[in-house]
Structures are given as C-alpha cells and as structure tokens.
Amino acid sequence: MKNYTAPPPPPPPSFSSLPYEIIENCLARVSKSQYGSLSSVSKSFHSLLSSPEIHAARSQIGATEPRLYLCCESLRTATRCYSWYNLMSLDDDDDDDDITKKGDAFISVEGAEIEMKTELRLVPVKDSSFQLRARSKEANLAVGSEIYQIGGINKKGKRSRSVCVLDCLSHTQRRAPRMRVARECAKACLLDGSIYVMGGTRKSESWGEVFDLKSQTWKKELLPSPTGDDEFDCKFELLVLGAKIYVITEHNKYAYDPKQGRWLLLLEMGLGFAGIEWILETCGVWCVLDNLVFKEFSDDLFWYDVSCGKWVIVEGLKDLCNTKVCCCYRMIQLVNYGGKLVIVWLVTPQPVFRRNKPPVIREEKTCFAVIRLERRLTSSGLAISGEIERLSFSLVHGSYNPLTCLSVSL
C-alpha cells in the first residue's frame, strides 16, 4: 500500500495580484514619508505612488499630510534670484541626496540650553522643463497640493499678468491663464473654490479679480476697490473669516460678500473689529487658523477675539518666547499647518568673541516651531493655550534669505 502525500497548499496571492482599486486604497493609507522605500519595490509601485490618482485617493479618505515649502532669495549673485525649497523631515526617505547637514543646535535660555533638533532638510525644487523660480513682489497662495504664483515684477521691471502653478506632487510647473490686469504686491486668498486677487494696481475699477479653480478661468467681472476711489489705501491686509473676505486698512475695515457681490463697511454692519488693524504692523506676522486670527508680536503669540474686539495672549508658550529673545531673529511667517500653527523665524546667532582672536561667526538658521493649539471655555470666555510639539531648524548656509513659507497637502 502506497503512502498518500497531500499536495502542498497553493502559495498565497501576492499583493500585486489584488485588484488595482484595493492596492490604491491600501497605499493611500500609508504615510507619504514611506513612499520613497515603496517606490523601489517595483516600477508599477513607483508609477502608482507618483500618480495623481493616489493623491486623489488620499484626499478622499482624508489621509493627506501637510508639507512645508520655503521661498528664498539667493544672495550669491548680484541680481536677485528666488527659488523654492521643500522642507522635509529627516525621517522621510524620499530619494534625494541634496540635503542639509544633520546635527543638533543648542540655544541658551537663562543659563539653560534648549535643544533644537535638525529634523528638516532643505531640498531644492528642481524640474528640467522649467526654472522653478519665483518672481519679486508676487502673490503666493497654497491650494491643496499646488502653489499659485501670481503677478509680480517681470524681467523688464514692469507689473506682470503672469500666473504660474507649482505642482508639489510632481515638482513641475505649468502656466495658468494670465490675469486680466497686471499686478505687483497684490494679495490673494482662497474662498469656495475660487482665488481672489486684490490690489497691486492703482485702477479702482479693476482693483480685484476672481479665478475659478474648477474651470481654470478668470471671471469677466472685475472687482472695484472697496471705496471705488483710485486713491484707495494701498497698505492693506486680506483675510477670510467664514464666508466673507475682509480688507483691513489703517483707517477702515471692509467685508466682501461673494453672494451679494458688493463691499460692506464694517462700521455700517455694526461690526467694528476694533484693533484688528494691528495685523498691519510690519514687525510681526499673522495668519488665520480655524476661523481665528493669530499674530506674533514682541516675542508673544496672540489671537483676536472678535466678540470683544481684543487681542488675547496664547498661553503656555513661555519657552518659545525665551528661545527667540536670547538671540537676534527676524520673523518670517505664521503658517496654518494642517490645523496646527507653524512659526517660522530666522535666527542670527551672536558671534563668539575670543581673546586675541577674530570672532567666530556662526551660520544663520531658519527655525520652525510646530504648535498644537487647544481651546477651552472659562468663566471669562474662550481661552487658547499652545504646546510646542517640535522645534526644528534647517541650515541656510548664509547664502539664502527666507521670504515665504507655505503649507501644501500631499
């Protein structure tokens, strides 16, 4: 009698044998920091992970992650040159060898030392088909995974109508339809699927215009200035709160309601927004996060309470303030970083003086503090506290001047 041997079980199905939709859904749930390693598995993985479909899948399930991009002015040449850099965590394994040096820095605070980890690397954004460079006096706006670069000064030194779009997924650049009016130093904001560009021209009847993102077209109707006057105050700030766009000047505040298509003077609406013109101060920076206005000023972080028209300090950030006080610094920007707040500033360390020797000049560092904010109701009203989740820096090597930092969703 012969012994019966059962046949070996069939091998389990491989991951690549699964339906394309299932593979796409699974990979969309993986952190983007792991995409570099996954891309090396096979050509099909590399193709999928770099495709617009995977980003659409990540967006659909809410798995996108914020990523910082920094625009710098090069100081190496006699003429001004502006370039974009991707700020990546050192934990990210993207395939790019052009990174900053690893290491730690220590900043003394009242005799103690606060450690700042080098968790970010400065990676130049490159593309063979375009020179990915920004222009002087242009408006920059992050829209999803893209950065819109609007207007500015062209090579002839004149106002520009040009609009370029930097795709941060593929690191390529494309031309968008030109504006109807040439602009420099304009302001731009995003509301309900449209980009609103305002200012940058002295013509009151064409003070603003609207770009529809879905159709990629500029609307024919131009927006007049809030007063309809050619001498409208050119110093203003533009912000979005709720369903309205607000223009803040030193003397008045205005609201634009897209549904009504007209400007409203806040005083006439019974909304004074007293003190909000503080965002016009040049020695501080501000941004809108969760429908609240935040501003850094004189080493402290404040938020604006619309209910009482007052600026209130954000609690719990004493260590951060001490870090900035102890050295020379220049504020760059406040950034809405996926619901958290990023504070960006340039640190110029004090030179080290030695007896009978020339002073040691240490390199400047662009510093980034990721702040988690918490709201709570108290007997006196709303209170906001902050907690420093990460304090990082990226070396600039003294050859670049950081100008603008934006957060995109990848």
Helices and strands as residue ranges (DSSP letters): G 15-17, H 20-28, G 32-34, H 35-39, H 43-49, H 52-60, E 66-74, E 81-89, E 104-109, E 112-117, E 120-124, E 133-134, E 139-143, E 146-150, E 163-167, E 172-176, E 187-191, E 194-198, G 204-206, E 208-212, E 217-218, E 237-241, E 244-248, E 253-257, E 262-265, G 276-280, E 285-289, E 292-297, E 300-305, E 310-313, H 318-325, E 328-337, E 340-348, E 352-354, E 357-360, E 365-378, E 381-395, E 400-409
